[in-house]
C-alpha cells in the first residue's frame, strides 16, 4: 500500500493533479476499478465540470460504495473542486444524488453586484478554525478557484477555511478526521498549492 490512488472517472483535471502529486515524489495510480484500490495508501477524487455527469460517470465505475467504505474505515482521502461537491448529499446544479458522505447541499453562488460569476481567479483563504492543512504563519494564502456552486455542510464545524465573496463567505476547505476536501485547485495554485498537497501527504 504505497501509492496515491487518483479516481479516474472522466471529469477534468486528472493529469494536472497526477503531475502535482508526482512532483512531491509520490507514485500515483489512476483508479478505474475497485480491484486497484488495495494497492493505495490514500485516495483523491479530482474533478471539473457539472454535478450530474460526474455522478453518472462515477456510478458507472462501481466505485461509489468503495469510496464510502474507504472514508468510513478511517483511511486518508482528499476531494478537489467538483471532487468536494460530489461528496455531499445533493446539488442545486442537478438532480442526481451525491455520494452522501458529508451531510449538506451544494448551492449556486448568488449573483452579487461587482462580483464575478462564475467565481474564477485567485483568492486569499480565510481560516475558520485550526485545521491540519491551514498555512500557519504564512501571510500569502492565495489559491486558484473556478466554480459556480459552493458547498454548505450541515455541520459548519467541518469548514476550516473560506473565501470572501462580497458580503458572504464561500467554503474553501472541509476537514473531518481522515477526510480533507478543497474547493480550490491546489494543482493550479503554485507554491501554496504544492504546500497544501505536501502537508496532506505528511498526514497519511
Kinemage of the C-alpha trace (Angstrom):
@kinemage 1
@onewidth
@group {chain A} dominant
@subgroup {mainchain}
@vectorlist {calphas} color= white
{ca unk a 1} P 0.000 0.000 0.000
{ca unk a 2} L 2.402 2.676 -1.221
{ca unk a 3} L 0.587 4.567 -3.976
{ca unk a 4} L -1.726 7.565 -4.083
{ca unk a 5} L -4.916 6.462 -5.841
{ca unk a 6} L -6.436 9.032 -8.202
{ca unk a 7} L -10.059 8.228 -9.073
{ca unk a 8} L -10.332 8.375 -12.877
{ca unk a 9} L -13.987 8.963 -13.801
{ca unk a 10} L -13.529 11.182 -16.834
{ca unk a 11} L -14.038 14.567 -15.190
{ca unk a 12} L -11.435 17.179 -15.965
{ca unk a 13} L -8.119 17.853 -14.399
{ca unk a 14} L -6.832 14.409 -13.509
{ca unk a 15} L -3.490 14.669 -15.296
{ca unk a 16} L -2.532 18.007 -13.717
{ca unk a 17} L -3.330 16.567 -10.272
{ca unk a 18} L -1.286 13.462 -11.100
{ca unk a 19} L 1.696 15.595 -12.072
{ca unk a 20} L 1.412 17.730 -8.927
{ca unk a 21} L 1.475 14.634 -6.696
{ca unk a 22} L 4.333 13.059 -8.642
{ca unk a 23} L 6.317 16.293 -8.228
{ca unk a 24} L 6.162 15.571 -4.488
{ca unk a 25} L 7.910 12.219 -5.044
{ca unk a 26} L 4.808 10.066 -4.705
{ca unk a 27} L 3.727 7.289 -7.043
{ca unk a 28} L 0.224 7.777 -8.471
{ca unk a 29} L -2.167 5.074 -9.643
{ca unk a 30} L -5.157 6.015 -11.805
{ca unk a 31} L -8.110 4.125 -10.313
{ca unk a 32} L -10.788 2.864 -12.697
{ca unk a 33} L -11.978 -0.208 -10.769
{ca unk a 34} L -12.243 -1.335 -7.152
{ca unk a 35} L -9.631 -4.038 -7.752
{ca unk a 36} L -6.927 -1.355 -7.900
{ca unk a 37} L -7.691 0.270 -4.555
{ca unk a 38} L -5.939 -2.305 -2.382
{ca unk a 39} L -2.510 -1.072 -3.519
{ca unk a 40} L -3.172 2.505 -2.329
{ca unk a 41} L -2.428 4.322 0.914
{ca unk a 42} L -4.697 7.298 0.128
{ca unk a 43} L -7.353 8.300 -2.412
{ca unk a 44} L -8.078 11.541 -4.275
{ca unk a 45} L -11.199 12.487 -6.247
{ca unk a 46} L -10.403 15.446 -8.517
{ca unk a 47} L -12.851 16.977 -10.962
{ca unk a 48} L -14.059 19.784 -13.155
{ca unk a 49} L -17.478 20.059 -14.753
{ca unk a 50} L -21.081 19.516 -13.705
{ca unk a 51} L -22.518 17.558 -10.785
{ca unk a 52} L -24.895 15.184 -12.632
{ca unk a 53} L -22.423 13.968 -15.295
{ca unk a 54} L -19.852 13.479 -12.553
{ca unk a 55} L -22.147 11.231 -10.528
{ca unk a 56} L -23.295 9.363 -13.642
{ca unk a 57} L -19.686 8.652 -14.604
{ca unk a 58} L -18.708 7.715 -11.068
{ca unk a 59} L -21.658 5.356 -10.686
{ca unk a 60} L -20.602 3.596 -13.899
{ca unk a 61} L -17.205 2.812 -12.364
{ca unk a 62} L -18.839 0.947 -9.464
{ca unk a 63} L -16.586 2.853 -7.061
{ca unk a 64} L -19.164 4.818 -5.042
{ca unk a 65} L -19.606 2.160 -2.350
{ca unk a 66} L -15.855 1.565 -2.262
{ca unk a 67} L -15.226 5.280 -1.674
{ca unk a 68} L -17.731 5.275 1.191
{ca unk a 69} L -16.082 2.199 2.728
{ca unk a 70} L -12.650 3.786 2.356
{ca unk a 71} L -13.622 7.006 4.108
{ca unk a 72} L -15.650 5.280 6.823
{ca unk a 73} L -12.711 2.982 7.572
{ca unk a 74} L -10.570 5.996 8.501
{ca unk a 75} L -8.175 5.941 5.535
{ca unk a 76} L -6.786 9.154 4.075
{ca unk a 77} L -8.963 10.826 1.441
{ca unk a 78} L -8.962 14.117 -0.473
{ca unk a 79} L -11.577 15.715 -2.746
{ca unk a 80} L -10.686 18.573 -5.108
{ca unk a 81} L -13.189 21.103 -6.587
{ca unk a 82} L -16.019 19.015 -8.106
{ca unk a 83} L -14.490 16.153 -6.124
{ca unk a 84} L -15.501 18.061 -2.980
{ca unk a 85} L -19.023 18.785 -4.189
{ca unk a 86} L -19.946 15.201 -5.092
{ca unk a 87} L -19.193 14.135 -1.506
{ca unk a 88} L -22.415 15.928 -0.483
{ca unk a 89} L -25.999 14.645 -0.481
{ca unk a 90} L -27.206 16.778 -3.385
{ca unk a 91} L -26.587 19.847 -5.511
{ca unk a 92} L -28.713 22.649 -6.915
{ca unk a 93} L -26.810 22.083 -10.150
{ca unk a 94} L -28.561 18.785 -10.869
{ca unk a 95} L -30.982 16.097 -9.758
{ca unk a 96} L -28.692 13.147 -9.104
{ca unk a 97} L -27.804 12.165 -5.565
{ca unk a 98} L -24.227 12.709 -4.449
{ca unk a 99} L -22.043 10.229 -2.590
{ca unk a 100} L -23.587 11.479 0.661
{ca unk a 101} L -20.545 11.103 2.879
{ca unk a 102} L -20.945 14.741 4.013
{ca unk a 103} L -24.419 15.836 5.036
{ca unk a 104} L -25.474 19.061 3.365
{ca unk a 105} L -26.107 20.621 -0.014
{ca unk a 106} L -24.148 22.239 -2.828
{ca unk a 107} L -25.733 25.607 -3.614
{ca unk a 108} L -25.492 28.034 -6.515
{ca unk a 109} L -23.395 31.101 -5.763
{ca unk a 110} L -25.852 34.043 -5.718
{ca unk a 111} L -25.322 36.963 -8.106
{ca unk a 112} L -23.763 39.836 -6.205
{ca unk a 113} L -23.058 43.297 -7.614
{ca unk a 114} L -19.450 43.838 -8.657
{ca unk a 115} L -18.612 40.156 -8.112
{ca unk a 116} L -17.635 37.866 -10.960
{ca unk a 117} L -19.696 34.746 -11.597
{ca unk a 118} L -18.507 32.067 -12.185
{ca unk a 119} L -16.122 32.643 -9.298
{ca unk a 120} L -12.820 32.398 -11.148
{ca unk a 121} L -9.380 33.543 -10.087
{ca unk a 122} L -7.063 33.897 -7.124
{ca unk a 123} L -8.461 34.432 -3.621
{ca unk a 124} L -6.932 34.640 -0.169
{ca unk a 125} L -8.004 31.853 2.201
{ca unk a 126} L -9.602 32.974 5.462
{ca unk a 127} L -9.147 30.408 8.264
{ca unk a 128} L -12.363 29.480 10.059
{ca unk a 129} L -10.581 27.370 12.671
{ca unk a 130} L -7.420 25.372 13.095
{ca unk a 131} L -7.133 22.545 10.616
{ca unk a 132} L -4.487 20.041 9.594
{ca unk a 133} L -3.600 21.844 6.380
{ca unk a 134} L -4.029 25.520 7.213
{ca unk a 135} L -0.993 27.623 6.456
{ca unk a 136} L 0.002 28.687 9.947
{ca unk a 137} L 2.457 31.580 9.945
{ca unk a 138} L 2.139 32.180 6.204
{ca unk a 139} L 0.800 35.558 5.105
{ca unk a 140} L 0.287 34.507 1.484
{ca unk a 141} L -2.612 32.040 1.228
{ca unk a 142} L -3.721 32.865 -2.315
{ca unk a 143} L -5.160 29.907 -4.233
{ca unk a 144} L -6.985 29.439 -7.532
{ca unk a 145} L -10.763 28.921 -7.848
{ca unk a 146} L -13.069 28.137 -10.770
{ca unk a 147} L -16.672 27.340 -9.757
{ca unk a 148} L -20.298 28.495 -9.793
{ca unk a 149} L -21.534 26.391 -6.852
{ca unk a 150} L -20.347 26.140 -3.260
{ca unk a 151} L -20.637 23.540 -0.524
{ca unk a 152} L -22.856 24.177 2.511
{ca unk a 153} L -22.365 21.385 5.067
{ca unk a 154} L -24.999 20.898 7.767
{ca unk a 155} L -22.189 20.817 10.311
{ca unk a 156} L -20.359 24.119 9.806
{ca unk a 157} L -17.563 22.985 12.132
{ca unk a 158} L -16.223 20.963 9.191
{ca unk a 159} L -15.287 24.202 7.395
{ca unk a 160} L -11.690 25.125 8.259
{ca unk a 161} L -11.233 27.869 5.642
{ca unk a 162} L -13.381 30.047 3.407
{ca unk a 163} L -13.015 32.911 0.926
{ca unk a 164} L -14.832 36.224 0.845
{ca unk a 165} L -17.307 36.768 -1.997
{ca unk a 166} L -18.885 40.137 -1.475
{ca unk a 167} L -20.859 40.000 1.798
{ca unk a 168} L -20.813 36.170 2.027
{ca unk a 169} L -18.176 33.518 2.610
{ca unk a 170} L -17.724 30.509 0.337
{ca unk a 171} L -16.462 27.192 1.681
{ca unk a 172} L -12.836 26.627 0.657
{ca unk a 173} L -11.644 23.705 2.829
{ca unk a 174} L -13.557 20.988 4.660
{ca unk a 175} L -11.876 18.684 7.148
{ca unk a 176} L -13.433 15.829 9.088
{ca unk a 177} L -10.979 13.395 10.643
{ca unk a 178} L -9.392 11.481 7.722
{ca unk a 179} L -11.319 13.417 5.053
{ca unk a 180} L -9.931 16.608 3.513
{ca unk a 181} L -11.623 18.431 0.630
{ca unk a 182} L -10.952 21.761 -1.043
{ca unk a 183} L -12.992 23.861 -3.472
{ca unk a 184} L -9.893 25.463 -4.990
{ca unk a 185} L -7.389 23.760 -7.287
{ca unk a 186} L -4.123 23.101 -5.416
{ca unk a 187} L -2.575 21.759 -8.621
{ca unk a 188} L -3.096 25.216 -10.193
{ca unk a 189} L -2.161 27.251 -7.127
{ca unk a 190} L 1.623 27.418 -7.446
{ca unk a 191} L 3.813 27.017 -4.380
{ca unk a 192} L 0.904 27.417 -1.954
{ca unk a 193} L -0.980 24.615 -3.689
{ca unk a 194} L 2.056 22.359 -3.570
{ca unk a 195} L 2.485 23.180 0.112
{ca unk a 196} L -1.156 22.221 0.716
{ca unk a 197} L -0.691 18.860 -1.038
{ca unk a 198} L 2.630 18.240 0.711
{ca unk a 199} L 1.093 18.836 4.136
{ca unk a 200} L -1.718 16.428 3.308
{ca unk a 201} L 0.723 13.733 2.189
{ca unk a 202} L 2.539 14.061 5.514
{ca unk a 203} L -0.698 13.261 7.402
{ca unk a 204} L -1.107 9.877 5.679
